[in-house]
Amino acid sequence: MPDLSLADVLAGLLALSLNAYVLFGGADFGGGVWDLLAGGPRKARQREVIAHAIGPIWEANHVWLILAIVLSFTCFPPVFARLGTVLHIPLTLMLVGIVLRGSAFTFRTYDDEHDAAQRRWGRIFASASLVTPVLLGVCIGAVASGRVTVPAGGSFGDQFVDPWLTPFAFSVGLLTLALFAFLAAVFLTLESHDPELVEDFRRRALWSGGAVFVTAWAVLLLSLEHAPLLHRGLLASSWAMPLHLATAVTAIAVFAALWYRRYAVARIGVGLQASLIVWGWAVAQYPFLVPPDLTVQSAAAPEVTLRLVLLALAAGAMVLVPSMFYLFRVFKSAPADRSGL
């Protein structure tokens, strides 16, 4: 195996930051999905648990997306430029969704609980939580398909719409939405002392886990035609079989843990399952960052820049990691409803 270069290390850190955003930010988006789909006699209590679970930490989770953006434009500027140009429509809509979601969550929290405005903010929060993960997945699908290339003339639609408006890209968007909802439902089983609410979230976790399975197969089948590089990496590479076995075993373990109500085990398992999916995508298209032409080496900034970024990351991690650990230790060491919803 060849020695890893500085560019490889920073590309791995970029993938790691996206992995962290999927786990933490994704669970928050999934909570918004279940807020939208709350129903039954415990609808209000479901939404209260979701709000209490998200409330203390939702802003901090975006640090991982910010880190990914900074690593992109600092360490791999051609990648940042290509994505920001060709995918400016879905990326802009995604950022609008993030802002709307955060603003609506804040306004809903501090508005009058019985005011019509509070209900309107709730609908905006939940709708943005539904749409934004789909747009994130669409961008990932467009990259994986190899259609994000240098604009070469033609109409506006040819250059800036066709690369992402494809069945494959939207299948990845639906997989992202299902995965975020699955993460949130599993996490929420540990956010209440009320057995009835826990059962509500357990059922949602089982159903959304099934949706992850279905959408993952749809992505794999569509990749044969629309993302051949990804398809070959997922099926023909030397690591493909171990990856699929590990993902399958993890998924079965999560379902078993949910079935037997071992929620702490399910939380660990679903985090591992989501991570395997993220890294499967990243490794399947390596050494490309943006197929078919931008590789880790060709898109990397000068080595002195990479070295300085790595030193800055090491120094920043000494502050960020303990701070995040302390934040979660304070706010997430017990169920969100504390004692008695």
Contacts in CASP RR format, 6 or more apart in sequence:
PFRMAT RR
TARGET T0000
AUTHOR 0000-0000-0000
METHOD contacts of the structure
MODEL  1
MPDLSLADVLAGLLALSLNAYVLFGGADFGGGVWDLLAGGPRKARQREVI
AHAIGPIWEANHVWLILAIVLSFTCFPPVFARLGTVLHIPLTLMLVGIVL
RGSAFTFRTYDDEHDAAQRRWGRIFASASLVTPVLLGVCIGAVASGRVTV
PAGGSFGDQFVDPWLTPFAFSVGLLTLALFAFLAAVFLTLESHDPELVED
FRRRALWSGGAVFVTAWAVLLLSLEHAPLLHRGLLASSWAMPLHLATAVT
AIAVFAALWYRRYAVARIGVGLQASLIVWGWAVAQYPFLVPPDLTVQSAA
APEVTLRLVLLALAAGAMVLVPSMFYLFRVFKSAPADRSGL
5 296 0 8 1.000
5 297 0 8 1.000
5 300 0 8 1.000
6 300 0 8 1.000
6 303 0 8 1.000
6 306 0 8 1.000
6 307 0 8 1.000
6 310 0 8 1.000
7 75 0 8 1.000
7 76 0 8 1.000
7 296 0 8 1.000
7 297 0 8 1.000
7 300 0 8 1.000
7 306 0 8 1.000
8 296 0 8 1.000
9 310 0 8 1.000
10 71 0 8 1.000
10 75 0 8 1.000
10 76 0 8 1.000
10 300 0 8 1.000
10 306 0 8 1.000
10 309 0 8 1.000
10 310 0 8 1.000
11 75 0 8 1.000
11 76 0 8 1.000
11 289 0 8 1.000
11 296 0 8 1.000
12 282 0 8 1.000
13 71 0 8 1.000
13 313 0 8 1.000
14 68 0 8 1.000
14 71 0 8 1.000
14 72 0 8 1.000
14 75 0 8 1.000
14 76 0 8 1.000
15 278 0 8 1.000
15 279 0 8 1.000
15 282 0 8 1.000
17 64 0 8 1.000
17 65 0 8 1.000
17 67 0 8 1.000
17 68 0 8 1.000
17 71 0 8 1.000
18 64 0 8 1.000
18 68 0 8 1.000
18 278 0 8 1.000
18 282 0 8 1.000
19 275 0 8 1.000
19 278 0 8 1.000
19 279 0 8 1.000
20 64 0 8 1.000
21 61 0 8 1.000
21 62 0 8 1.000
21 64 0 8 1.000
21 65 0 8 1.000
21 68 0 8 1.000
22 179 0 8 1.000
22 180 0 8 1.000
22 183 0 8 1.000
22 274 0 8 1.000
22 275 0 8 1.000
22 278 0 8 1.000
23 183 0 8 1.000
23 271 0 8 1.000
23 274 0 8 1.000
23 275 0 8 1.000
24 57 0 8 1.000
24 61 0 8 1.000
24 64 0 8 1.000
25 58 0 8 1.000
25 61 0 8 1.000
25 62 0 8 1.000
25 64 0 8 1.000
25 65 0 8 1.000
25 180 0 8 1.000
26 61 0 8 1.000
26 133 0 8 1.000
26 179 0 8 1.000
26 180 0 8 1.000
26 183 0 8 1.000
26 184 0 8 1.000
27 180 0 8 1.000
27 183 0 8 1.000
27 184 0 8 1.000
27 187 0 8 1.000
28 54 0 8 1.000
28 57 0 8 1.000
28 58 0 8 1.000
28 61 0 8 1.000
28 129 0 8 1.000
28 184 0 8 1.000
29 101 0 8 1.000
29 129 0 8 1.000
29 132 0 8 1.000
29 133 0 8 1.000
29 180 0 8 1.000
29 184 0 8 1.000
30 129 0 8 1.000
30 133 0 8 1.000
30 180 0 8 1.000
30 181 0 8 1.000
30 183 0 8 1.000
30 184 0 8 1.000
30 185 0 8 1.000
31 50 0 8 1.000
31 53 0 8 1.000
31 54 0 8 1.000
31 129 0 8 1.000
31 181 0 8 1.000
31 184 0 8 1.000
31 188 0 8 1.000
32 50 0 8 1.000
32 54 0 8 1.000
32 101 0 8 1.000
32 125 0 8 1.000
32 126 0 8 1.000
32 129 0 8 1.000
32 130 0 8 1.000
32 184 0 8 1.000
33 126 0 8 1.000
33 129 0 8 1.000
33 130 0 8 1.000
33 133 0 8 1.000
33 177 0 8 1.000
33 180 0 8 1.000
33 181 0 8 1.000
33 184 0 8 1.000
34 46 0 8 1.000
34 50 0 8 1.000
34 181 0 8 1.000
34 184 0 8 1.000
34 185 0 8 1.000
34 188 0 8 1.000
34 201 0 8 1.000
34 204 0 8 1.000
35 46 0 8 1.000
35 47 0 8 1.000
35 50 0 8 1.000
35 51 0 8 1.000
35 122 0 8 1.000
35 125 0 8 1.000
35 126 0 8 1.000
35 129 0 8 1.000
36 123 0 8 1.000
36 126 0 8 1.000
36 127 0 8 1.000
36 129 0 8 1.000
36 130 0 8 1.000
37 204 0 8 1.000
38 44 0 8 1.000
38 46 0 8 1.000
38 47 0 8 1.000
38 50 0 8 1.000
39 46 0 8 1.000
42 196 0 8 1.000
42 197 0 8 1.000
42 200 0 8 1.000
45 194 0 8 1.000
45 197 0 8 1.000
45 341 0 8 1.000
46 197 0 8 1.000
46 200 0 8 1.000
46 201 0 8 1.000
48 337 0 8 1.000
48 341 0 8 1.000
49 188 0 8 1.000
49 191 0 8 1.000
49 192 0 8 1.000
49 197 0 8 1.000
49 336 0 8 1.000
49 337 0 8 1.000
49 341 0 8 1.000
50 188 0 8 1.000
50 191 0 8 1.000
51 105 0 8 1.000
51 109 0 8 1.000
52 191 0 8 1.000
52 336 0 8 1.000
52 337 0 8 1.000
53 187 0 8 1.000
53 188 0 8 1.000
53 191 0 8 1.000
53 336 0 8 1.000
54 105 0 8 1.000
55 105 0 8 1.000
55 109 0 8 1.000
56 327 0 8 1.000
56 330 0 8 1.000
56 331 0 8 1.000
56 332 0 8 1.000
57 327 0 8 1.000
57 328 0 8 1.000
57 331 0 8 1.000
57 332 0 8 1.000
58 102 0 8 1.000
58 105 0 8 1.000
59 102 0 8 1.000
60 324 0 8 1.000
60 327 0 8 1.000
62 98 0 8 1.000
63 320 0 8 1.000
63 324 0 8 1.000
69 80 0 8 1.000
71 309 0 8 1.000
72 79 0 8 1.000
72 80 0 8 1.000
72 83 0 8 1.000
73 80 0 8 1.000
74 301 0 8 1.000
74 305 0 8 1.000
74 309 0 8 1.000
75 300 0 8 1.000
75 301 0 8 1.000
75 305 0 8 1.000
75 306 0 8 1.000
75 309 0 8 1.000
76 289 0 8 1.000
76 294 0 8 1.000
76 296 0 8 1.000
76 299 0 8 1.000
76 300 0 8 1.000
76 301 0 8 1.000
77 299 0 8 1.000
77 301 0 8 1.000
78 294 0 8 1.000
78 298 0 8 1.000
78 299 0 8 1.000
79 289 0 8 1.000
79 290 0 8 1.000
79 294 0 8 1.000
79 299 0 8 1.000
82 148 0 8 1.000
82 149 0 8 1.000
82 150 0 8 1.000
82 290 0 8 1.000
82 294 0 8 1.000
83 91 0 8 1.000
83 139 0 8 1.000
83 143 0 8 1.000
83 148 0 8 1.000
83 290 0 8 1.000
84 91 0 8 1.000
85 151 0 8 1.000
86 142 0 8 1.000
86 148 0 8 1.000
86 149 0 8 1.000
86 151 0 8 1.000
86 159 0 8 1.000
86 160 0 8 1.000
86 163 0 8 1.000
87 139 0 8 1.000
87 142 0 8 1.000
87 143 0 8 1.000
87 148 0 8 1.000
87 163 0 8 1.000
87 164 0 8 1.000
88 160 0 8 1.000
89 160 0 8 1.000
89 161 0 8 1.000
89 164 0 8 1.000
90 135 0 8 1.000
90 138 0 8 1.000
90 139 0 8 1.000
90 142 0 8 1.000
90 164 0 8 1.000
91 135 0 8 1.000
91 139 0 8 1.000
93 131 0 8 1.000
93 135 0 8 1.000
94 132 0 8 1.000
94 135 0 8 1.000
94 136 0 8 1.000
94 139 0 8 1.000
97 128 0 8 1.000
97 131 0 8 1.000
97 132 0 8 1.000
97 135 0 8 1.000
98 128 0 8 1.000
98 132 0 8 1.000
100 124 0 8 1.000
100 125 0 8 1.000
100 128 0 8 1.000
101 124 0 8 1.000
101 125 0 8 1.000
101 128 0 8 1.000
101 129 0 8 1.000
101 132 0 8 1.000
102 125 0 8 1.000
102 128 0 8 1.000
104 121 0 8 1.000
104 122 0 8 1.000
104 124 0 8 1.000
104 125 0 8 1.000
104 128 0 8 1.000
105 121 0 8 1.000
105 122 0 8 1.000
105 125 0 8 1.000
107 117 0 8 1.000
107 118 0 8 1.000
107 121 0 8 1.000
108 118 0 8 1.000
108 121 0 8 1.000
108 122 0 8 1.000
108 125 0 8 1.000
111 117 0 8 1.000
111 118 0 8 1.000
111 121 0 8 1.000
112 118 0 8 1.000
130 177 0 8 1.000
133 173 0 8 1.000
133 176 0 8 1.000
133 177 0 8 1.000
133 180 0 8 1.000
134 170 0 8 1.000
134 173 0 8 1.000
134 174 0 8 1.000
134 176 0 8 1.000
134 177 0 8 1.000
135 173 0 8 1.000
136 173 0 8 1.000
136 176 0 8 1.000
137 169 0 8 1.000
137 172 0 8 1.000
137 173 0 8 1.000
137 175 0 8 1.000
137 176 0 8 1.000
138 164 0 8 1.000
138 169 0 8 1.000
138 170 0 8 1.000
138 172 0 8 1.000
138 173 0 8 1.000
139 164 0 8 1.000
139 169 0 8 1.000
140 172 0 8 1.000
140 173 0 8 1.000
140 176 0 8 1.000
140 281 0 8 1.000
141 164 0 8 1.000
141 168 0 8 1.000
141 169 0 8 1.000
141 172 0 8 1.000
141 173 0 8 1.000
141 227 0 8 1.000
142 148 0 8 1.000
142 163 0 8 1.000
142 164 0 8 1.000
142 166 0 8 1.000
142 169 0 8 1.000
143 285 0 8 1.000
143 290 0 8 1.000
143 291 0 8 1.000
144 168 0 8 1.000
144 172 0 8 1.000
144 223 0 8 1.000
144 227 0 8 1.000
144 229 0 8 1.000
144 230 0 8 1.000
144 281 0 8 1.000
144 284 0 8 1.000
144 285 0 8 1.000
144 291 0 8 1.000
145 163 0 8 1.000
145 166 0 8 1.000
145 168 0 8 1.000
145 169 0 8 1.000
145 226 0 8 1.000
145 227 0 8 1.000
145 230 0 8 1.000
145 291 0 8 1.000
146 227 0 8 1.000
146 229 0 8 1.000
146 290 0 8 1.000
146 291 0 8 1.000
146 292 0 8 1.000
147 162 0 8 1.000
147 163 0 8 1.000
147 164 0 8 1.000
147 166 0 8 1.000
148 163 0 8 1.000
148 164 0 8 1.000
148 290 0 8 1.000
149 163 0 8 1.000
149 292 0 8 1.000
149 293 0 8 1.000
151 159 0 8 1.000
151 160 0 8 1.000
152 159 0 8 1.000
153 159 0 8 1.000
166 226 0 8 1.000
167 222 0 8 1.000
167 226 0 8 1.000
168 219 0 8 1.000
168 222 0 8 1.000
168 223 0 8 1.000
168 225 0 8 1.000
168 226 0 8 1.000
168 227 0 8 1.000
171 215 0 8 1.000
171 218 0 8 1.000
171 219 0 8 1.000
171 222 0 8 1.000
172 219 0 8 1.000
174 215 0 8 1.000
174 218 0 8 1.000
175 212 0 8 1.000
175 215 0 8 1.000
175 216 0 8 1.000
175 218 0 8 1.000
175 219 0 8 1.000
178 208 0 8 1.000
178 209 0 8 1.000
178 210 0 8 1.000
178 211 0 8 1.000
178 212 0 8 1.000
178 214 0 8 1.000
178 215 0 8 1.000
179 212 0 8 1.000
179 274 0 8 1.000
179 277 0 8 1.000
181 204 0 8 1.000
181 208 0 8 1.000
181 211 0 8 1.000
182 205 0 8 1.000
182 208 0 8 1.000
182 209 0 8 1.000
182 211 0 8 1.000
182 212 0 8 1.000
182 270 0 8 1.000
182 274 0 8 1.000
183 270 0 8 1.000
183 271 0 8 1.000
183 274 0 8 1.000
185 201 0 8 1.000
185 202 0 8 1.000
185 204 0 8 1.000
185 205 0 8 1.000
185 208 0 8 1.000
186 201 0 8 1.000
186 205 0 8 1.000
186 254 0 8 1.000
186 258 0 8 1.000
186 263 0 8 1.000
186 266 0 8 1.000
186 267 0 8 1.000
186 270 0 8 1.000
187 267 0 8 1.000
187 270 0 8 1.000
188 201 0 8 1.000
188 204 0 8 1.000
189 198 0 8 1.000
189 201 0 8 1.000
189 202 0 8 1.000
189 205 0 8 1.000
189 258 0 8 1.000
189 263 0 8 1.000
189 266 0 8 1.000
189 267 0 8 1.000
190 263 0 8 1.000
190 264 0 8 1.000
190 267 0 8 1.000
190 335 0 8 1.000
191 201 0 8 1.000
191 335 0 8 1.000
191 336 0 8 1.000
191 337 0 8 1.000
192 198 0 8 1.000
192 201 0 8 1.000
192 335 0 8 1.000
192 336 0 8 1.000
192 337 0 8 1.000
192 341 0 8 1.000
193 335 0 8 1.000
193 337 0 8 1.000
193 338 0 8 1.000
193 339 0 8 1.000
193 340 0 8 1.000
193 341 0 8 1.000
194 337 0 8 1.000
194 340 0 8 1.000
194 341 0 8 1.000
197 337 0 8 1.000
197 341 0 8 1.000
198 263 0 8 1.000
202 258 0 8 1.000
202 261 0 8 1.000
202 263 0 8 1.000
205 258 0 8 1.000
205 266 0 8 1.000
206 255 0 8 1.000
206 258 0 8 1.000
206 259 0 8 1.000
209 251 0 8 1.000
209 254 0 8 1.000
209 255 0 8 1.000
212 251 0 8 1.000
213 251 0 8 1.000
216 277 0 8 1.000
220 231 0 8 1.000
220 234 0 8 1.000
223 230 0 8 1.000
223 231 0 8 1.000
223 234 0 8 1.000
224 231 0 8 1.000
229 284 0 8 1.000
229 285 0 8 1.000
229 288 0 8 1.000
229 291 0 8 1.000
229 292 0 8 1.000
230 281 0 8 1.000
230 284 0 8 1.000
230 285 0 8 1.000
232 284 0 8 1.000
233 240 0 8 1.000
233 283 0 8 1.000
233 284 0 8 1.000
233 285 0 8 1.000
234 240 0 8 1.000
234 243 0 8 1.000
234 244 0 8 1.000
234 280 0 8 1.000
234 284 0 8 1.000
237 283 0 8 1.000
237 284 0 8 1.000
239 283 0 8 1.000
243 276 0 8 1.000
243 279 0 8 1.000
243 280 0 8 1.000
243 283 0 8 1.000
246 276 0 8 1.000
247 273 0 8 1.000
247 276 0 8 1.000
247 277 0 8 1.000
250 269 0 8 1.000
250 272 0 8 1.000
250 273 0 8 1.000
250 276 0 8 1.000
251 273 0 8 1.000
253 265 0 8 1.000
253 269 0 8 1.000
254 266 0 8 1.000
254 269 0 8 1.000
254 270 0 8 1.000
254 273 0 8 1.000
256 262 0 8 1.000
257 263 0 8 1.000
257 265 0 8 1.000
257 266 0 8 1.000
257 269 0 8 1.000
258 266 0 8 1.000
285 291 0 8 1.000
286 296 0 8 1.000
287 295 0 8 1.000
287 296 0 8 1.000
287 297 0 8 1.000
288 294 0 8 1.000
288 295 0 8 1.000
288 296 0 8 1.000
289 295 0 8 1.000
289 296 0 8 1.000
289 299 0 8 1.000
290 299 0 8 1.000
300 306 0 8 1.000
END
